[in-house]
Amino acid sequence: MSPQAPSQKSQIPKPPDFADVPESRRRNMSAIRSRDTKPEHIVRQLLFQLGYRFRLHRKDLPGHPDIVFPGRRKIIFVHGCFWHRHGCRNSILPRTRREWWEAKLDRNVERDLAALARLKELGWSPLVVWECEVGDREALAEVLHKHLGPPGSHKA
């Protein structure tokens, strides 16, 4: 552990007591995945239909990207609007435990920015696709095509 870890840890608010949270809400929140989400499946399915082939969740890269194109040095993150604070209507903070949620989600954003910067330093070209953008598949296909270049080619 680095020497800065204890001071960083002290900035993180203590998790609140969740004893008052209804059981139905607990089940809902515990069912939320961090990978292989529905938006991620939609993007992967579209990429495959467009003729692109890719790798998933490479743990050796900063931020553990969702979709990786090693030959093209391209990366795609599929972010949930709430968890990564997109700023759209899906990213409104809850009214209860607002301070705790704000600190938690701010840490996510800091981690995302650090991972994107590190990937660029390593020569990768990242793209973030937001959950709210996957509904319009034609627009999404255009964004993906622009980022990746033609399928079957390793040049963008």
Backbone as JSON Lines, residues from 0, in Angstrom:
{"i":0,"aa":"M","n":[0.85,-1.17,0.0],"ca":[0.0,0.0,0.0],"c":[0.89,1.24,0.0]}
{"i":1,"aa":"S","n":[0.53,2.23,-0.73],"ca":[1.33,3.44,-0.83],"c":[1.17,4.27,0.44]}
{"i":2,"aa":"P","n":[2.15,5.17,0.72],"ca":[2.05,6.0,1.93],"c":[0.87,6.97,1.88]}
{"i":3,"aa":"Q","n":[0.35,7.28,0.68],"ca":[-0.76,8.22,0.6],"c":[-2.11,7.57,0.86]}
{"i":4,"aa":"A","n":[-2.14,6.25,0.83],"ca":[-3.43,5.57,0.95],"c":[-4.19,5.92,2.22]}
{"i":5,"aa":"P","n":[-3.55,5.96,3.42],"ca":[-4.34,6.28,4.61],"c":[-4.98,7.67,4.55]}
{"i":6,"aa":"S","n":[-4.26,8.68,4.02],"ca":[-4.86,10.01,3.96],"c":[-6.0,10.07,2.96]}
{"i":7,"aa":"Q","n":[-5.85,9.33,1.82],"ca":[-6.94,9.29,0.85],"c":[-8.15,8.59,1.45]}
{"i":8,"aa":"K","n":[-7.88,7.54,2.19],"ca":[-8.98,6.79,2.78],"c":[-9.74,7.64,3.79]}
{"i":9,"aa":"S","n":[-9.03,8.54,4.49],"ca":[-9.72,9.37,5.48],"c":[-10.65,10.38,4.83]}
{"i":10,"aa":"Q","n":[-10.45,10.7,3.53],"ca":[-11.33,11.63,2.83],"c":[-12.65,10.98,2.45]}
{"i":11,"aa":"I","n":[-12.68,9.68,2.4],"ca":[-13.88,8.96,2.02],"c":[-14.83,8.92,3.22]}
{"i":12,"aa":"P","n":[-16.05,9.45,3.05],"ca":[-16.99,9.41,4.18],"c":[-17.3,7.98,4.58]}
{"i":13,"aa":"K","n":[-17.52,7.82,5.85],"ca":[-17.87,6.51,6.38],"c":[-19.19,6.08,5.76]}
{"i":14,"aa":"P","n":[-19.28,4.81,5.31],"ca":[-20.56,4.37,4.72],"c":[-21.69,4.54,5.72]}
{"i":15,"aa":"P","n":[-22.82,5.03,5.26],"ca":[-23.95,5.23,6.18],"c":[-24.54,3.89,6.61]}
{"i":16,"aa":"D","n":[-25.33,3.97,7.62],"ca":[-26.04,2.79,8.09],"c":[-27.21,2.53,7.14]}
{"i":17,"aa":"F","n":[-27.21,1.37,6.53],"ca":[-28.26,1.05,5.56],"c":[-29.38,0.21,6.19]}
{"i":18,"aa":"A","n":[-29.46,0.2,7.52],"ca":[-30.45,-0.63,8.2],"c":[-31.89,-0.23,7.86]}
{"i":19,"aa":"D","n":[-32.09,1.03,7.48],"ca":[-33.45,1.5,7.18],"c":[-33.85,1.28,5.72]}
{"i":20,"aa":"V","n":[-32.96,0.7,4.92],"ca":[-33.25,0.49,3.51],"c":[-34.18,-0.73,3.36]}
{"i":21,"aa":"P","n":[-35.3,-0.58,2.63],"ca":[-36.22,-1.71,2.46],"c":[-35.55,-2.88,1.72]}
{"i":22,"aa":"E","n":[-36.02,-4.07,2.01],"ca":[-35.45,-5.28,1.42],"c":[-35.54,-5.27,-0.11]}
{"i":23,"aa":"S","n":[-36.64,-4.75,-0.65],"ca":[-36.78,-4.71,-2.11],"c":[-35.71,-3.82,-2.75]}
{"i":24,"aa":"R","n":[-35.38,-2.71,-2.08],"ca":[-34.33,-1.81,-2.58],"c":[-32.97,-2.49,-2.48]}
{"i":25,"aa":"R","n":[-32.74,-3.24,-1.4],"ca":[-31.47,-3.97,-1.24],"c":[-31.28,-4.96,-2.37]}
{"i":26,"aa":"R","n":[-32.33,-5.71,-2.7],"ca":[-32.24,-6.7,-3.79],"c":[-31.97,-6.0,-5.11]}
{"i":27,"aa":"N","n":[-32.66,-4.88,-5.35],"ca":[-32.48,-4.11,-6.58],"c":[-31.04,-3.65,-6.72]}
{"i":28,"aa":"M","n":[-30.5,-3.04,-5.67],"ca":[-29.14,-2.5,-5.74],"c":[-28.09,-3.6,-5.84]}
{"i":29,"aa":"S","n":[-28.31,-4.72,-5.16],"ca":[-27.31,-5.8,-5.21],"c":[-27.32,-6.52,-6.55]}
{"i":30,"aa":"A","n":[-28.37,-6.34,-7.34],"ca":[-28.45,-6.99,-8.66],"c":[-27.77,-6.16,-9.75]}
{"i":31,"aa":"I","n":[-27.34,-4.96,-9.42],"ca":[-26.69,-4.11,-10.42],"c":[-25.26,-4.59,-10.63]}
{"i":32,"aa":"R","n":[-24.94,-4.86,-11.88],"ca":[-23.62,-5.4,-12.22],"c":[-22.67,-4.28,-12.62]}
{"i":33,"aa":"S","n":[-21.38,-4.59,-12.51],"ca":[-20.37,-3.63,-12.96],"c":[-19.86,-3.98,-14.35]}
{"i":34,"aa":"R","n":[-20.13,-5.18,-14.83],"ca":[-19.72,-5.59,-16.17],"c":[-20.8,-6.48,-16.78]}
{"i":35,"aa":"D","n":[-20.71,-6.65,-18.09],"ca":[-21.72,-7.43,-18.83],"c":[-23.12,-6.87,-18.61]}
{"i":36,"aa":"T","n":[-23.23,-5.56,-18.64],"ca":[-24.52,-4.91,-18.46],"c":[-25.29,-4.89,-19.78]}
{"i":37,"aa":"K","n":[-26.56,-4.54,-19.71],"ca":[-27.39,-4.5,-20.92],"c":[-26.85,-3.49,-21.95]}
{"i":38,"aa":"P","n":[-26.5,-2.26,-21.54],"ca":[-25.92,-1.34,-22.54],"c":[-24.64,-1.89,-23.17]}
{"i":39,"aa":"E","n":[-23.84,-2.56,-22.36],"ca":[-22.6,-3.16,-22.88],"c":[-22.92,-4.25,-23.91]}
{"i":40,"aa":"H","n":[-23.92,-5.06,-23.62],"ca":[-24.33,-6.11,-24.57],"c":[-24.82,-5.49,-25.88]}
{"i":41,"aa":"I","n":[-25.57,-4.4,-25.78],"ca":[-26.08,-3.74,-26.99],"c":[-24.92,-3.23,-27.85]}
{"i":42,"aa":"V","n":[-23.94,-2.61,-27.23],"ca":[-22.78,-2.09,-27.98],"c":[-22.0,-3.23,-28.59]}
{"i":43,"aa":"R","n":[-21.76,-4.28,-27.82],"ca":[-21.0,-5.43,-28.33],"c":[-21.73,-6.1,-29.49]}
{"i":44,"aa":"Q","n":[-23.05,-6.25,-29.36],"ca":[-23.84,-6.86,-30.42],"c":[-23.78,-6.01,-31.7]}
{"i":45,"aa":"L","n":[-23.88,-4.71,-31.55],"ca":[-23.81,-3.81,-32.7],"c":[-22.42,-3.88,-33.35]}
{"i":46,"aa":"L","n":[-21.38,-3.86,-32.55],"ca":[-20.02,-3.97,-33.09],"c":[-19.85,-5.26,-33.88]}
{"i":47,"aa":"F","n":[-20.35,-6.35,-33.35],"ca":[-20.23,-7.64,-34.04],"c":[-21.0,-7.61,-35.36]}
{"i":48,"aa":"Q","n":[-22.21,-7.03,-35.35],"ca":[-23.0,-6.92,-36.59],"c":[-22.31,-6.05,-37.63]}
{"i":49,"aa":"L","n":[-21.55,-5.05,-37.16],"ca":[-20.84,-4.16,-38.09],"c":[-19.55,-4.81,-38.62]}
{"i":50,"aa":"G","n":[-19.2,-5.96,-38.07],"ca":[-18.03,-6.68,-38.57],"c":[-16.76,-6.51,-37.75]}
{"i":51,"aa":"Y","n":[-16.86,-5.89,-36.59],"ca":[-15.68,-5.7,-35.74],"c":[-15.53,-6.9,-34.81]}
{"i":52,"aa":"R","n":[-14.28,-7.25,-34.52],"ca":[-13.97,-8.28,-33.54],"c":[-13.12,-7.65,-32.46]}
{"i":53,"aa":"F","n":[-13.29,-8.1,-31.23],"ca":[-12.71,-7.38,-30.09],"c":[-12.45,-8.32,-28.93]}
{"i":54,"aa":"R","n":[-11.79,-7.8,-27.93],"ca":[-11.55,-8.5,-26.67],"c":[-12.33,-7.76,-25.58]}
{"i":55,"aa":"L","n":[-12.62,-8.48,-24.49],"ca":[-13.41,-7.9,-23.4],"c":[-12.61,-7.79,-22.11]}
{"i":56,"aa":"H","n":[-12.83,-6.7,-21.39],"ca":[-12.4,-6.54,-19.99],"c":[-10.94,-6.91,-19.75]}
{"i":57,"aa":"R","n":[-10.03,-6.32,-20.5],"ca":[-8.6,-6.61,-20.27],"c":[-8.17,-5.99,-18.96]}
{"i":58,"aa":"K","n":[-7.77,-6.84,-18.05],"ca":[-7.4,-6.39,-16.7],"c":[-6.01,-5.78,-16.64]}
{"i":59,"aa":"D","n":[-5.22,-5.96,-17.71],"ca":[-3.87,-5.41,-17.69],"c":[-3.85,-3.94,-18.12]}
{"i":60,"aa":"L","n":[-4.98,-3.37,-18.5],"ca":[-5.05,-1.97,-18.92],"c":[-5.72,-1.12,-17.85]}
{"i":61,"aa":"P","n":[-5.31,0.14,-17.73],"ca":[-5.93,1.01,-16.71],"c":[-7.44,1.14,-16.92]}
{"i":62,"aa":"G","n":[-8.19,1.05,-15.85],"ca":[-9.64,1.19,-15.91],"c":[-10.38,-0.05,-16.36]}
{"i":63,"aa":"H","n":[-9.69,-1.13,-16.66],"ca":[-10.31,-2.39,-17.11],"c":[-11.35,-2.11,-18.19]}
{"i":64,"aa":"P","n":[-10.94,-1.68,-19.37],"ca":[-11.89,-1.29,-20.43],"c":[-12.88,-2.4,-20.77]}
{"i":65,"aa":"D","n":[-14.09,-1.99,-21.15],"ca":[-15.13,-2.96,-21.48],"c":[-14.84,-3.67,-22.79]}
{"i":66,"aa":"I","n":[-14.4,-2.92,-23.8],"ca":[-14.16,-3.49,-25.13],"c":[-12.82,-2.99,-25.63]}
{"i":67,"aa":"V","n":[-11.98,-3.9,-26.1],"ca":[-10.62,-3.55,-26.51],"c":[-10.37,-4.07,-27.92]}
{"i":68,"aa":"F","n":[-9.73,-3.22,-28.73],"ca":[-9.32,-3.58,-30.09],"c":[-7.8,-3.49,-30.12]}
{"i":69,"aa":"P","n":[-7.08,-4.55,-29.74],"ca":[-5.63,-4.46,-29.57],"c":[-4.89,-4.04,-30.85]}
{"i":70,"aa":"G","n":[-5.29,-4.54,-32.01],"ca":[-4.61,-4.21,-33.26],"c":[-4.77,-2.75,-33.65]}
{"i":71,"aa":"R","n":[-5.87,-2.16,-33.28],"ca":[-6.15,-0.76,-33.61],"c":[-5.7,0.19,-32.51]}
{"i":72,"aa":"R","n":[-5.36,-0.36,-31.32],"ca":[-5.03,0.45,-30.14],"c":[-6.23,1.34,-29.77]}
{"i":73,"aa":"K","n":[-7.42,0.77,-29.87],"ca":[-8.66,1.49,-29.55],"c":[-9.36,0.79,-28.38]}
{"i":74,"aa":"I","n":[-10.05,1.59,-27.61],"ca":[-10.75,1.09,-26.42],"c":[-12.12,1.74,-26.34]}
{"i":75,"aa":"I","n":[-13.09,0.98,-25.88],"ca":[-14.43,1.53,-25.65],"c":[-14.85,1.22,-24.22]}
{"i":76,"aa":"F","n":[-15.25,2.26,-23.5],"ca":[-15.88,2.11,-22.19],"c":[-17.37,2.34,-22.38]}
{"i":77,"aa":"V","n":[-18.19,1.48,-21.82],"ca":[-19.64,1.69,-21.82],"c":[-20.01,2.04,-20.38]}
{"i":78,"aa":"H","n":[-20.28,3.32,-20.16],"ca":[-20.53,3.81,-18.81],"c":[-22.02,3.98,-18.53]}
{"i":79,"aa":"G","n":[-22.43,3.59,-17.33],"ca":[-23.77,3.88,-16.86],"c":[-23.84,5.36,-16.47]}
{"i":80,"aa":"C","n":[-24.89,6.03,-16.88],"ca":[-24.99,7.48,-16.66],"c":[-24.99,7.83,-15.17]}
{"i":81,"aa":"F","n":[-25.66,7.05,-14.34],"ca":[-25.72,7.34,-12.91],"c":[-24.36,7.1,-12.25]}
{"i":82,"aa":"W","n":[-23.78,5.95,-12.47],"ca":[-22.56,5.56,-11.76],"c":[-21.35,6.39,-12.16]}
{"i":83,"aa":"H","n":[-21.36,6.94,-13.35],"ca":[-20.21,7.72,-13.83],"c":[-20.57,9.19,-14.03]}
{"i":84,"aa":"R","n":[-21.72,9.6,-13.55],"ca":[-22.18,11.01,-13.51],"c":[-22.09,11.69,-14.87]}
{"i":85,"aa":"H","n":[-22.86,11.18,-15.8],"ca":[-22.86,11.73,-17.15],"c":[-23.37,13.16,-17.19]}
{"i":86,"aa":"G","n":[-24.35,13.47,-16.4],"ca":[-24.94,14.8,-16.42],"c":[-26.28,14.82,-17.14]}
{"i":87,"aa":"C","n":[-26.72,13.71,-17.65],"ca":[-28.03,13.63,-18.31],"c":[-29.11,13.37,-17.25]}
{"i":88,"aa":"R","n":[-30.33,13.19,-17.7],"ca":[-31.44,13.0,-16.76],"c":[-31.34,11.69,-15.97]}
{"i":89,"aa":"N","n":[-30.51,10.76,-16.41],"ca":[-30.33,9.48,-15.7],"c":[-29.3,9.58,-14.58]}
{"i":90,"aa":"S","n":[-28.68,10.74,-14.41],"ca":[-27.58,10.82,-13.44],"c":[-27.91,11.75,-12.27]}
{"i":91,"aa":"I","n":[-29.16,11.79,-11.91],"ca":[-29.58,12.63,-10.78],"c":[-29.26,11.91,-9.47]}
{"i":92,"aa":"L","n":[-28.69,12.64,-8.53],"ca":[-28.33,12.05,-7.24],"c":[-29.58,11.72,-6.42]}
{"i":93,"aa":"P","n":[-29.54,10.63,-5.67],"ca":[-30.67,10.31,-4.78],"c":[-30.81,11.37,-3.7]}
{"i":94,"aa":"R","n":[-32.03,11.53,-3.2],"ca":[-32.28,12.53,-2.16],"c":[-31.8,12.03,-0.79]}
{"i":95,"aa":"T","n":[-31.83,10.73,-0.57],"ca":[-31.36,10.21,0.71],"c":[-29.86,9.93,0.63]}
{"i":96,"aa":"R","n":[-29.17,10.2,1.7],"ca":[-27.71,9.99,1.82],"c":[-26.96,10.69,0.69]}
{"i":97,"aa":"R","n":[-27.43,11.85,0.34],"ca":[-26.89,12.6,-0.8],"c":[-25.37,12.84,-0.69]}
{"i":98,"aa":"E","n":[-24.91,13.22,0.5],"ca":[-23.48,13.5,0.68],"c":[-22.64,12.26,0.41]}
{"i":99,"aa":"W","n":[-23.08,11.13,0.91],"ca":[-22.34,9.88,0.7],"c":[-22.33,9.5,-0.78]}
{"i":100,"aa":"W","n":[-23.48,9.59,-1.45],"ca":[-23.55,9.26,-2.87],"c":[-22.67,10.18,-3.71]}
{"i":101,"aa":"E","n":[-22.7,11.45,-3.37],"ca":[-21.9,12.43,-4.12],"c":[-20.42,12.1,-4.01]}
{"i":102,"aa":"A","n":[-19.93,11.81,-2.82],"ca":[-18.52,11.46,-2.63],"c":[-18.18,10.17,-3.36]}
{"i":103,"aa":"K","n":[-19.06,9.19,-3.26],"ca":[-18.83,7.89,-3.92],"c":[-18.75,8.05,-5.43]}
{"i":104,"aa":"L","n":[-19.7,8.78,-6.0],"ca":[-19.73,8.92,-7.46],"c":[-18.62,9.85,-7.95]}
{"i":105,"aa":"D","n":[-18.23,10.82,-7.14],"ca":[-17.09,11.68,-7.51],"c":[-15.81,10.85,-7.6]}
{"i":106,"aa":"R","n":[-15.65,9.91,-6.71],"ca":[-14.47,9.02,-6.79],"c":[-14.49,8.22,-8.08]}
{"i":107,"aa":"N","n":[-15.66,7.77,-8.52],"ca":[-15.77,7.05,-9.8],"c":[-15.29,7.93,-10.95]}
{"i":108,"aa":"V","n":[-15.73,9.19,-10.94],"ca":[-15.35,10.12,-12.01],"c":[-13.84,10.36,-11.99]}
{"i":109,"aa":"E","n":[-13.28,10.53,-10.8],"ca":[-11.82,10.73,-10.7],"c":[-11.07,9.52,-11.24]}
{"i":110,"aa":"R","n":[-11.54,8.33,-10.9],"ca":[-10.9,7.1,-11.4],"c":[-11.01,7.02,-12.92]}
{"i":111,"aa":"D","n":[-12.18,7.38,-13.45],"ca":[-12.38,7.35,-14.91],"c":[-11.41,8.29,-15.61]}
{"i":112,"aa":"L","n":[-11.29,9.51,-15.1],"ca":[-10.4,10.5,-15.72],"c":[-8.95,10.04,-15.66]}
{"i":113,"aa":"A","n":[-8.54,9.47,-14.52],"ca":[-7.17,8.98,-14.38],"c":[-6.91,7.83,-15.35]}
{"i":114,"aa":"A","n":[-7.87,6.94,-15.49],"ca":[-7.71,5.79,-16.41],"c":[-7.61,6.28,-17.85]}
{"i":115,"aa":"L","n":[-8.46,7.23,-18.24],"ca":[-8.42,7.75,-19.61],"c":[-7.09,8.43,-19.9]}
{"i":116,"aa":"A","n":[-6.6,9.21,-18.94],"ca":[-5.31,9.89,-19.13],"c":[-4.18,8.89,-19.25]}
{"i":117,"aa":"R","n":[-4.2,7.88,-18.4],"ca":[-3.14,6.85,-18.44],"c":[-3.19,6.07,-19.76]}
{"i":118,"aa":"L","n":[-4.38,5.74,-20.23],"ca":[-4.5,5.02,-21.5],"c":[-3.95,5.85,-22.66]}
{"i":119,"aa":"K","n":[-4.23,7.14,-22.65],"ca":[-3.7,8.02,-23.71],"c":[-2.18,8.07,-23.64]}
{"i":120,"aa":"E","n":[-1.63,8.13,-22.42],"ca":[-0.16,8.11,-22.27],"c":[0.43,6.84,-22.84]}
{"i":121,"aa":"L","n":[-0.29,5.73,-22.72],"ca":[0.2,4.44,-23.22],"c":[-0.04,4.26,-24.72]}
{"i":122,"aa":"G","n":[-0.65,5.25,-25.36],"ca":[-0.85,5.18,-26.8],"c":[-2.17,4.6,-27.24]}
{"i":123,"aa":"W","n":[-3.11,4.44,-26.32],"ca":[-4.43,3.93,-26.66],"c":[-5.36,5.09,-26.95]}
{"i":124,"aa":"S","n":[-6.38,4.84,-27.77],"ca":[-7.38,5.85,-28.08],"c":[-8.72,5.4,-27.49]}
{"i":125,"aa":"P","n":[-9.12,5.99,-26.36],"ca":[-10.37,5.55,-25.71],"c":[-11.6,6.31,-26.21]}
{"i":126,"aa":"L","n":[-12.73,5.64,-26.14],"ca":[-14.03,6.24,-26.43],"c":[-14.98,5.85,-25.31]}
{"i":127,"aa":"V","n":[-15.75,6.81,-24.82],"ca":[-16.75,6.52,-23.79],"c":[-18.12,6.56,-24.45]}
{"i":128,"aa":"V","n":[-18.85,5.47,-24.35],"ca":[-20.24,5.4,-24.81],"c":[-21.11,5.39,-23.57]}
{"i":129,"aa":"W","n":[-22.04,6.34,-23.5],"ca":[-22.92,6.46,-22.34],"c":[-24.16,5.62,-22.52]}
{"i":130,"aa":"E","n":[-24.67,5.14,-21.41],"ca":[-25.88,4.31,-21.38],"c":[-27.03,4.97,-22.14]}
{"i":131,"aa":"C","n":[-27.18,6.28,-22.0],"ca":[-28.29,6.97,-22.64],"c":[-28.11,7.09,-24.16]}
{"i":132,"aa":"E","n":[-26.94,6.77,-24.69],"ca":[-26.67,6.89,-26.11],"c":[-26.92,5.6,-26.88]}
{"i":133,"aa":"V","n":[-27.1,4.48,-26.2],"ca":[-27.22,3.21,-26.91],"c":[-28.6,2.99,-27.53]}
{"i":134,"aa":"G","n":[-29.57,3.84,-27.18],"ca":[-30.92,3.69,-27.74],"c":[-30.99,3.99,-29.22]}
{"i":135,"aa":"D","n":[-30.23,4.96,-29.69],"ca":[-30.23,5.32,-31.1],"c":[-29.09,4.56,-31.8]}
{"i":136,"aa":"R","n":[-29.44,3.4,-32.33],"ca":[-28.39,2.51,-32.87],"c":[-27.72,3.06,-34.13]}
{"i":137,"aa":"E","n":[-28.46,3.81,-34.93],"ca":[-27.84,4.39,-36.14],"c":[-26.77,5.41,-35.75]}
{"i":138,"aa":"A","n":[-27.1,6.27,-34.81],"ca":[-26.12,7.27,-34.35],"c":[-24.94,6.59,-33.67]}
{"i":139,"aa":"L","n":[-25.24,5.56,-32.89],"ca":[-24.18,4.83,-32.2],"c":[-23.26,4.15,-33.21]}
{"i":140,"aa":"A","n":[-23.84,3.55,-34.23],"ca":[-23.03,2.88,-35.27],"c":[-22.09,3.88,-35.94]}
{"i":141,"aa":"E","n":[-22.6,5.08,-36.18],"ca":[-21.78,6.12,-36.81],"c":[-20.62,6.52,-35.89]}
{"i":142,"aa":"V","n":[-20.89,6.69,-34.6],"ca":[-19.84,7.05,-33.63],"c":[-18.79,5.94,-33.55]}
{"i":143,"aa":"L","n":[-19.25,4.69,-33.51],"ca":[-18.32,3.57,-33.41],"c":[-17.47,3.46,-34.67]}
{"i":144,"aa":"H","n":[-18.11,3.61,-35.81],"ca":[-17.4,3.53,-37.09],"c":[-16.36,4.65,-37.19]}
{"i":145,"aa":"K","n":[-16.73,5.84,-36.76],"ca":[-15.8,6.99,-36.8],"c":[-14.6,6.74,-35.88]}
{"i":146,"aa":"H","n":[-14.84,6.15,-34.72],"ca":[-13.76,5.88,-33.77],"c":[-12.85,4.75,-34.24]}
{"i":147,"aa":"L","n":[-13.45,3.71,-34.83],"ca":[-12.68,2.5,-35.14],"c":[-12.16,2.42,-36.57]}
{"i":148,"aa":"G","n":[-12.78,3.17,-37.47],"ca":[-12.41,3.01,-38.87],"c":[-13.17,1.83,-39.48]}
{"i":149,"aa":"P","n":[-12.87,1.5,-40.72],"ca":[-13.64,0.43,-41.36],"c":[-13.33,-0.94,-40.74]}
{"i":150,"aa":"P","n":[-14.35,-1.79,-40.66],"ca":[-14.12,-3.12,-40.1],"c":[-13.17,-3.91,-41.01]}
{"i":151,"aa":"G","n":[-12.41,-4.78,-40.38],"ca":[-11.46,-5.59,-41.14],"c":[-10.15,-4.89,-41.38]}
{"i":152,"aa":"S","n":[-10.11,-3.59,-41.15],"ca":[-8.88,-2.82,-41.31],"c":[-8.38,-2.44,-39.92]}
{"i":153,"aa":"H","n":[-7.1,-2.39,-39.74],"ca":[-6.56,-2.0,-38.44],"c":[-6.15,-0.55,-38.42]}
{"i":154,"aa":"K","n":[-6.48,0.2,-39.48],"ca":[-6.15,1.62,-39.52],"c":[-7.45,2.42,-39.4]}
{"i":155,"aa":"A","n":[-7.43,3.43,-38.52],"ca":[-8.62,4.27,-38.33],"c":[-8.52,5.52,-39.16]}
